[in-house]
Amino acid sequence: MAKGRIDFKRGVFRAPAFVLIGGLATSFYLWLSLATTIPHPRTVGLDYDTVIGLDYNTVGTDWMVFYGAIRSVLDDHASLIFDGNRFTDFLDSSFASWLSKSLEFRPWAYPPSFLLFLLPFAPFGFLGSYVAFQLATGGMMATALRFAAGGSAPSGALVAMALICPASAINVIDGQTVFLVAALIVGGLCLLESRPAVSGLILGLLTFKPQFCILVPLALIAAAQWGALLGAGLSALAMMVASGSIFGWDLWLRWFPLIVADLISPDEKWITYGRMWGHSVYTCAVLLGAPQRLASCIQLLASLGAAASVIVAFRSRLSMRAKTALFLAATVLAAPHSGPYDATLLVIAAAFWLIEQAPPQPLWCWILALMIWLIPMVSPPLLFAVGRIAPLFTVLLIADFLRPETSKIWSSARRGGPSSC
């Protein structure tokens, strides 16, 4: 095995029948939901309430935001994307024939560097770019997973799990970016030991979606991978310079104060129509009855806990497979906003975790993995009360990864000696 690659020879997938049947059935249900959402009511005259699953407006509503932003910038209407109400009106009018009902509030909140990823797809039109982006990023994720697996036996099952899981179906329905996020994390970390500079360059691209890159510097510092840390910084800087040069520096001058303002006093519409429809720790805490200030504190504690877990893991002798899995889970836990599609990252983490177990894997491991797989079935927590405990499954997954290391730290602390980490 080449240094830096993830060795899959230890573990194999031998799922109990009820896990396999339950997983495939729920995946089929959500992919069927996608199929029945495509012929939306406005075009074929169906009763909207007969759509299988949740009443999705139509496919690609998040991609409308991405495509609408790059088209606005290219058409010299860049100022439009920084006004959430005007931008939503623009999307409603531009996609009126595609939507089943008007969008409620869809602001653009991403850094201008994200536009670099969207630029190659802009010439294909809305539908063509939506399909092309999902195919391209899905292929990138599959390639990263196969490369990380080094061509070993479970790699095909791993790729299949990531692509067909319910979270991936929702990613396609919404037109989101989790395939790209997964590809960058897995691809970057699997090169960390063998090609640290290249690893950093890949991980630095995660700055296109800031909530998923906040743990990258901590992981690289904890691993003492200074070359990778430099590469990540240069990659992020290069994206900033490239986007400023191509689209104009005015975008960055508008974006920075907008983000600072949102951090200090977030738009109530964004909280109502955006954040509360996700399944972050903050959202689940609010829905369980916590006041917003307390929920923010709970989210902060979750983020700090996720950061601490990454530091412990990347200072330890855990395998790179385990470190990658923990990083994926910690990234979702730390994110101040995440959606049901982001559970694809948790599915990959759980798959790595199962492979890490010596076969046959204990039944409780398969049950926890199934619970993670089913998270999108009880999302959003705003509609499904049981979904409000979903972050606990992520915490359990992280805790089990760290169990050997925390035992060492605790034993060392009781003896008064230095930790073996």
VMD Tcl script that draws the C-alpha trace (Angstrom):
set ca {
  {0.00 0.00 0.00}
  {1.36 3.42 -0.97}
  {2.05 5.70 1.94}
  {-0.86 8.00 2.65}
  {-3.50 5.80 1.13}
  {-6.27 4.32 3.19}
  {-5.94 0.57 3.67}
  {-9.25 -1.22 3.33}
  {-7.92 -4.76 3.54}
  {-8.87 -5.16 7.18}
  {-12.59 -4.70 6.98}
  {-15.40 -5.99 4.80}
  {-19.09 -5.19 4.58}
  {-21.28 -7.99 5.91}
  {-24.48 -6.20 6.74}
  {-27.28 -7.98 8.63}
  {-30.32 -8.60 6.46}
  {-32.54 -6.06 8.23}
  {-29.91 -3.34 7.78}
  {-29.44 -4.14 4.10}
  {-33.17 -4.32 3.37}
  {-33.96 -1.21 5.42}
  {-31.18 0.78 3.82}
  {-32.07 -0.18 0.26}
  {-35.80 0.38 0.85}
  {-35.32 3.90 2.21}
  {-32.92 4.78 -0.59}
  {-35.38 3.54 -3.19}
  {-38.12 5.62 -1.55}
  {-36.14 8.86 -1.75}
  {-34.84 8.26 -5.27}
  {-38.45 7.55 -6.27}
  {-39.31 10.86 -4.61}
  {-36.81 12.49 -6.97}
  {-38.37 10.78 -9.97}
  {-41.87 11.94 -9.01}
  {-40.72 15.48 -8.28}
  {-39.30 16.01 -11.78}
  {-42.74 16.19 -13.50}
  {-43.89 18.99 -11.23}
  {-47.58 19.99 -11.18}
  {-47.38 23.19 -13.18}
  {-46.23 21.36 -16.29}
  {-48.25 18.14 -16.17}
  {-51.30 19.13 -14.14}
  {-50.84 16.64 -11.33}
  {-52.30 17.14 -7.87}
  {-49.34 18.51 -5.92}
  {-50.25 16.52 -2.80}
  {-49.80 13.20 -4.61}
  {-46.02 13.59 -4.92}
  {-44.23 10.78 -3.07}
  {-42.41 11.94 0.05}
  {-42.13 15.56 1.10}
  {-43.82 18.12 -1.13}
  {-40.66 19.38 -2.81}
  {-41.25 22.52 -4.84}
  {-39.35 21.08 -7.77}
  {-35.89 19.70 -8.42}
  {-32.88 21.99 -8.34}
  {-34.20 24.81 -6.16}
  {-30.78 25.29 -4.52}
  {-29.11 25.08 -7.91}
  {-31.34 27.99 -8.94}
  {-29.48 30.06 -6.36}
  {-26.09 28.96 -7.68}
  {-26.99 29.30 -11.35}
  {-28.82 32.57 -10.74}
  {-25.75 33.99 -8.99}
  {-23.24 33.14 -11.72}
  {-25.60 34.37 -14.46}
  {-26.23 37.62 -12.55}
  {-22.51 38.25 -12.21}
  {-21.79 37.42 -15.85}
  {-24.68 39.66 -16.97}
  {-23.30 42.63 -14.98}
  {-25.96 42.45 -12.26}
  {-23.64 41.39 -9.45}
  {-25.21 43.74 -6.90}
  {-28.43 41.70 -7.16}
  {-26.99 38.68 -5.36}
  {-26.26 40.65 -2.17}
  {-29.90 41.62 -1.63}
  {-31.74 38.51 -0.46}
  {-35.25 39.82 -1.18}
  {-34.45 41.15 -4.66}
  {-32.48 38.03 -5.52}
  {-35.38 35.79 -4.45}
  {-37.76 37.84 -6.62}
  {-35.31 37.48 -9.49}
  {-35.24 33.69 -9.07}
  {-39.04 33.51 -8.87}
  {-39.41 35.41 -12.12}
  {-36.55 33.64 -13.92}
  {-37.77 30.14 -13.06}
  {-41.52 30.75 -12.92}
  {-42.21 28.04 -15.51}
  {-40.09 25.53 -13.58}
  {-41.30 26.22 -10.04}
  {-44.45 24.73 -8.53}
  {-44.78 27.69 -6.18}
  {-42.80 30.82 -5.40}
  {-39.60 30.51 -3.41}
  {-39.89 31.97 0.06}
  {-36.36 33.28 0.66}
  {-33.22 32.17 -1.15}
  {-30.29 34.52 -0.54}
  {-26.74 34.09 -1.83}
  {-24.41 33.77 1.20}
  {-21.31 32.19 -0.32}
  {-17.90 33.79 -0.92}
  {-17.17 34.99 -4.47}
  {-14.63 32.16 -4.83}
  {-17.58 29.74 -5.13}
  {-18.34 31.36 -8.47}
  {-15.16 29.79 -9.87}
  {-16.72 26.34 -9.44}
  {-19.92 27.50 -11.13}
  {-18.31 29.30 -14.07}
  {-17.63 26.18 -16.23}
  {-21.30 25.16 -15.98}
  {-22.87 28.55 -16.79}
  {-22.97 28.04 -20.61}
  {-25.15 24.91 -20.31}
  {-28.31 26.70 -19.19}
  {-30.15 25.93 -15.98}
  {-31.18 22.32 -16.60}
  {-27.99 21.34 -18.40}
  {-25.78 22.90 -15.73}
  {-27.79 21.30 -12.93}
  {-27.41 17.81 -14.41}
  {-23.77 18.36 -15.40}
  {-22.78 19.59 -11.94}
  {-24.37 16.62 -10.17}
  {-22.75 14.14 -12.57}
  {-19.35 15.82 -12.41}
  {-19.23 16.17 -8.64}
  {-20.70 12.70 -8.09}
  {-17.94 11.34 -10.32}
  {-15.34 13.30 -8.34}
  {-16.62 11.84 -5.07}
  {-16.60 8.30 -6.47}
  {-13.06 8.78 -7.80}
  {-11.83 10.14 -4.47}
  {-13.36 7.21 -2.58}
  {-11.91 4.63 -4.95}
  {-8.50 6.29 -4.85}
  {-8.60 6.39 -1.06}
  {-9.55 2.71 -1.01}
  {-6.60 1.82 -3.21}
  {-8.72 -0.50 -5.37}
  {-9.44 -2.96 -2.54}
  {-12.57 -5.10 -2.32}
  {-14.85 -2.85 -0.23}
  {-14.26 0.21 -2.44}
  {-17.18 -0.61 -4.73}
  {-19.54 -1.00 -1.79}
  {-18.24 2.24 -0.30}
  {-18.87 4.17 -3.52}
  {-22.33 2.61 -3.88}
  {-23.26 3.53 -0.31}
  {-22.18 7.13 -0.82}
  {-24.02 7.53 -4.12}
  {-27.32 5.80 -3.36}
  {-27.87 6.80 0.28}
  {-30.97 8.91 1.08}
  {-28.84 12.00 1.75}
  {-27.39 11.82 -1.76}
  {-30.89 11.59 -3.22}
  {-31.82 14.81 -1.41}
  {-28.57 16.39 -2.62}
  {-29.63 15.69 -6.19}
  {-33.21 16.84 -5.58}
  {-32.01 20.17 -4.19}
  {-29.04 20.57 -6.53}
  {-26.56 20.91 -3.68}
  {-22.78 20.51 -3.35}
  {-22.13 17.71 -0.87}
  {-20.54 15.46 -3.52}
  {-17.93 18.15 -4.13}
  {-17.35 18.67 -0.40}
  {-16.89 14.92 0.15}
  {-14.50 14.66 -2.81}
  {-12.31 17.47 -1.50}
  {-12.18 16.16 2.08}
  {-11.56 12.51 1.23}
  {-9.24 13.30 -1.68}
  {-7.28 15.86 0.32}
  {-6.85 13.78 3.46}
  {-5.88 10.58 1.66}
  {-2.88 12.49 0.22}
  {-1.91 14.11 3.51}
  {0.99 11.79 4.32}
  {2.28 11.05 0.82}
  {1.83 14.45 -0.86}
  {1.16 17.04 1.85}
  {1.48 20.07 -0.43}
  {-1.06 18.67 -2.90}
  {-3.28 17.66 0.02}
  {-3.27 21.24 1.29}
  {-4.06 22.64 -2.15}
  {-7.11 20.38 -2.35}
  {-8.30 21.07 1.20}
  {-7.95 24.82 0.65}
  {-10.66 24.61 -2.01}
  {-13.16 23.88 0.78}
  {-13.21 27.62 1.49}
  {-15.88 27.85 -1.21}
  {-18.25 26.71 1.58}
  {-16.76 28.20 4.77}
  {-18.76 26.16 7.31}
  {-17.02 23.01 6.06}
  {-13.44 24.28 6.13}
  {-13.21 25.65 9.68}
  {-11.61 22.44 11.02}
  {-9.02 22.09 8.26}
  {-6.32 24.31 9.87}
  {-6.77 22.55 13.23}
  {-6.32 19.11 11.65}
  {-3.19 20.15 9.75}
  {-1.63 21.88 12.75}
  {-2.41 18.92 15.03}
  {-0.77 16.59 12.48}
  {2.23 18.97 12.18}
  {1.69 19.02 8.42}
  {3.11 22.48 7.83}
  {3.52 21.97 4.09}
  {-0.15 21.04 3.78}
  {-1.15 24.04 5.91}
  {0.85 26.33 3.63}
  {-0.70 24.68 0.58}
  {-4.21 25.17 1.96}
  {-3.53 28.84 2.63}
  {-2.10 29.37 -0.84}
  {-5.04 27.54 -2.42}
  {-7.58 29.70 -0.57}
  {-5.63 32.85 -1.47}
  {-5.40 31.79 -5.12}
  {-9.16 31.30 -5.27}
  {-9.69 34.74 -3.79}
  {-7.30 36.39 -6.24}
  {-8.71 34.48 -9.22}
  {-12.32 35.32 -8.36}
  {-11.43 38.97 -7.74}
  {-9.57 39.19 -11.04}
  {-12.31 37.48 -13.06}
  {-15.46 38.84 -11.44}
  {-14.20 42.07 -9.89}
  {-13.00 42.93 -6.39}
  {-16.27 44.71 -5.67}
  {-17.80 41.31 -4.91}
  {-15.38 40.72 -2.05}
  {-15.82 44.27 -0.76}
  {-19.57 43.62 -0.60}
  {-19.34 40.09 0.76}
  {-17.11 40.68 3.80}
  {-19.32 43.29 5.54}
  {-22.42 41.25 4.66}
  {-21.02 38.16 6.39}
  {-19.87 40.15 9.42}
  {-23.35 41.69 9.70}
  {-24.97 38.26 9.44}
  {-22.74 36.91 12.21}
  {-23.61 39.81 14.51}
  {-27.28 40.13 13.65}
  {-28.49 37.44 11.23}
  {-31.43 38.13 8.96}
  {-34.62 36.82 10.58}
  {-35.82 35.59 7.20}
  {-32.65 33.50 6.83}
  {-33.19 31.96 10.28}
  {-36.86 31.23 9.50}
  {-36.55 29.91 5.94}
  {-32.96 28.72 5.94}
  {-31.35 27.75 9.21}
  {-34.48 26.36 10.84}
  {-35.01 24.01 7.88}
  {-31.58 22.44 8.42}
  {-30.52 19.98 11.08}
  {-27.58 21.67 12.81}
  {-27.11 21.43 16.57}
  {-28.46 24.98 16.83}
  {-31.64 24.12 14.92}
  {-32.30 20.96 16.90}
  {-31.72 22.79 20.19}
  {-34.20 25.54 19.26}
  {-36.79 22.97 18.19}
  {-36.32 21.14 21.48}
  {-37.26 24.33 23.31}
  {-33.99 26.16 23.93}
  {-34.00 29.96 23.54}
  {-31.96 31.19 20.58}
  {-29.12 32.51 22.77}
  {-28.84 29.18 24.62}
  {-29.06 27.27 21.32}
  {-26.17 29.37 19.98}
  {-24.14 28.47 23.07}
  {-24.95 24.77 22.59}
  {-23.87 25.03 18.95}
  {-20.64 26.71 20.07}
  {-19.98 23.90 22.54}
  {-20.63 21.33 19.81}
  {-18.22 23.15 17.49}
  {-15.56 23.31 20.20}
  {-16.07 19.62 20.95}
  {-15.75 18.79 17.27}
  {-12.56 20.86 17.07}
  {-11.11 19.12 20.12}
  {-11.92 15.70 18.66}
  {-10.11 16.59 15.43}
  {-7.04 17.78 17.35}
  {-6.92 14.59 19.42}
  {-7.44 12.38 16.36}
  {-4.80 14.03 14.19}
  {-2.24 13.94 17.00}
  {-2.91 10.26 17.59}
  {-1.80 7.04 15.91}
  {-5.24 6.38 14.48}
  {-5.23 5.21 10.88}
  {-5.76 7.82 8.21}
  {-9.06 6.11 7.45}
  {-10.22 6.72 11.02}
  {-8.96 10.30 10.98}
  {-10.77 10.99 7.73}
  {-14.01 9.50 9.05}
  {-13.82 11.47 12.27}
  {-13.07 14.66 10.35}
  {-16.16 14.13 8.17}
  {-18.39 13.62 11.21}
  {-16.84 16.51 13.15}
  {-17.29 18.81 10.16}
  {-21.04 18.20 10.13}
  {-21.29 18.57 13.91}
  {-19.36 21.87 13.93}
  {-21.21 23.47 11.01}
  {-23.56 26.26 12.16}
  {-25.86 25.33 9.28}
  {-26.25 22.01 7.51}
  {-28.96 20.26 5.55}
  {-30.17 16.66 5.21}
  {-28.02 16.26 2.07}
  {-24.89 16.83 4.20}
  {-25.58 13.50 5.91}
  {-23.76 11.97 2.92}
  {-20.59 12.95 4.77}
  {-21.84 11.03 7.81}
  {-22.64 7.97 5.69}
  {-19.07 7.93 4.36}
  {-17.76 8.37 7.90}
  {-19.91 5.48 9.13}
  {-18.73 3.29 6.23}
  {-15.08 3.99 7.11}
  {-15.92 3.22 10.73}
  {-17.47 -0.14 9.82}
  {-14.48 -1.05 7.68}
  {-12.24 -0.15 10.61}
  {-13.93 -2.79 12.79}
  {-12.51 -6.30 12.68}
  {-15.11 -8.49 10.91}
  {-17.67 -9.52 11.80}
  {-18.76 -6.09 12.97}
  {-20.88 -6.03 16.16}
  {-24.61 -5.65 15.64}
  {-24.74 -2.34 17.52}
  {-22.29 -0.87 14.99}
  {-24.65 -1.72 12.15}
  {-27.60 -0.27 14.07}
  {-25.77 3.03 14.64}
  {-24.74 3.11 10.96}
  {-28.38 2.50 9.96}
  {-29.54 5.36 12.20}
  {-27.08 7.67 10.45}
  {-28.25 6.39 7.06}
  {-31.87 7.19 8.05}
  {-31.23 10.76 9.22}
  {-32.62 12.29 5.98}
  {-35.81 10.27 6.44}
  {-36.60 12.31 9.56}
  {-35.44 15.63 8.14}
  {-36.08 18.44 8.44}
  {-36.41 18.31 12.24}
  {-38.84 21.22 11.91}
  {-41.38 18.72 10.54}
  {-40.22 15.49 12.22}
  {-39.74 15.73 15.98}
  {-37.69 12.53 16.13}
  {-35.10 14.14 13.83}
  {-34.17 16.58 16.59}
  {-31.95 13.97 18.25}
  {-29.97 13.30 15.04}
  {-26.79 15.13 16.21}
  {-26.49 12.56 19.02}
  {-25.70 9.85 16.46}
  {-22.85 11.97 15.12}
  {-21.54 12.45 18.65}
  {-21.70 8.69 19.29}
  {-19.75 8.00 16.10}
  {-17.03 10.49 17.04}
  {-16.88 9.19 20.60}
  {-16.35 5.61 19.47}
  {-13.49 6.64 17.19}
  {-11.84 8.46 20.08}
  {-12.53 5.85 22.73}
  {-9.03 4.25 22.60}
  {-7.31 7.63 22.55}
  {-9.35 9.16 25.36}
  {-8.68 6.05 27.45}
  {-4.94 6.58 26.96}
  {-5.21 10.27 27.84}
  {-7.29 9.52 30.94}
  {-4.92 6.76 32.10}
  {-1.91 9.00 31.55}
  {-3.56 11.85 33.46}
  {-4.28 9.57 36.40}
  {-0.63 8.47 36.44}
  {0.52 12.07 36.11}
  {2.61 11.30 33.02}
  {2.53 12.64 29.43}
  {-0.03 11.30 27.01}
  {1.09 8.82 24.38}
  {-0.84 10.92 21.84}
}
mol new
graphics top color blue
foreach p $ca { graphics top sphere $p radius 0.5 }
foreach p [lrange $ca 0 end-1] q [lrange $ca 1 end] { graphics top cylinder $p $q radius 0.2 }
display resetview
